Amino acid sequence: MDNQEYFESPEKKKNSGFGKGLAAGVIGTLLVVTLIAGNIWLFVLPGINRKNQENNQADGSSRDVIFGEEVEEKAGQIADIIDKYYYDEIDRNAMVEGMYTGMVDGLGDRYSSYFSAETYASYNDSTTGVYYGIGAVLNQNLKTGIVTILHVYPGTPAEEAGVRDGDIIVKVGDIEGDSMELSELVTHIKGEEGSTVHLELMRAGESEHIQVDVVRRQIEVPTVEYQMLEGQVGFIQVSEFTESTHEQFLAAIKELQGQGMKSMIVDLRNNPGGILQTVCAMLDEILPEGLVVYTEDKYGHRSDYKSDASCLELPLAVLINENSASASEIFAGAIKDYEYGTLIGTTTFGKGIVQTIVPLEDGSAVKVTMAKYFTPKGNYIHDVGIQPDIELEYEYQSQDDETYNPMHDNQVLKALETLQNND
């Protein structure tokens, strides 16, 4: 049987109804996605729906052209081929979910993705800072897809199972660690309290991969850690920007001020980003009145995020590196444009675009890139990054420490020196 006969064969047999039903259901749901997205975007970006209608009228197009009859017909043909020839049981739900995933993947944008209802619920947990998981901070190299354990929190299941900072995740169960976006991989690491996740890890100095089984527990992630360094310099490490990070940041500043803080270091190294509103709220605590960041969508609609007049009048240094991305770059870019502190380290990752989550009626959601963002001076840093004021490669100056000591970190020491010279 040649390919042509194989393709045409569904037209020669009585239609089973599987293909037509599946295609109609998928196309119908895709139209719902479009309509709901319009409503949500209208809420997030006032005026976008009207501009979209004007654009459609201008070129004679409409939104449902993408999902026209030819798409439904072809989807039905493919479904009928599978129905007739596939050798095993067919999981209809898996096929439908795969079509939704493929539609968003077709954008060719690594930051846009489809979330099933289960995946979206897990994703929401990660943004609140409370979830059932293992208690580790992960980072993904967006060029290679490799996922690394940046930090294991004390007293967590990950620490108890022997997971260490710097371990590379080879597999989560049967899933390759570099096979999907980090937010999706994390949904397979998290799960029901008391359940177990199997991790295959690669560790420096070990010839064979390490196998660990980690029992999930409720984790409340401390995204902000702090301590007072010599010279009354407050050292605040921010690992990501979740819903709870702003509150934790304020608590850290208040505690350090109570200890007599005279200047401050904010460490954003290896911080992959997070929620736009969170980083803007944190910048509002630091910067004087003015623009913090602004976004522009494809219709030219601009949204400004601003700081009020109250500010933190302390000498400031911000540590950055090549894994500081997204919200971390918004923070660093605003500090640099206002000349409100000194950036120290290496050039940031370069992610100058913003995503929005559009929830759907069935509990699933679409994460889609919806705008570019610009620093207060109008700099677009996508694929460029933000250069530090003082370029300095990281070097840890001790091999004897069992735990991280900032006083053996050359970039922290440079920040201390810089702040002292600016007094």
Buried (B, 14 or more C-beta within 10 A) or exposed (E): EEEEEEEEBBEEEEEEEBBBBBBEBBBEBBBEBEEBBBEBBBEBBEEBBEBBEEEEEEEEEEBEEEBEEEBBBEBBBBBBBBBBEEEEEEEEEEBBBEBBBEBBBEEEBEBBBBBBBEBBBBBBBBBEBBBBBBBBBBBBBBEEBBBBBBBBBEEBBBBBBEBBEEBBBBBBEEBBBBEBBBBBBBBBBBBEEEEEBEBBBBBEEEEEEBEBEBEBBEBEBBBBBBBBBEEEBBBBBBBBBBBBBBBBBBEBBEBBBEEEBBBBBBBBBBBBBBBBEBBBBBBBBBBEEBBBBBBBBEBEBEBEBBBEEEBBEBBBBBBBBBBBBBBBBBBBBBBBBBEBBBBBBBBBBBBBBBBBBBBBEEEBBBBBBBBBBBBBEEBEBBEBBBBBBBEBEBEEEEEEEEEEEBEBBBBBBBBBEBBEEEE
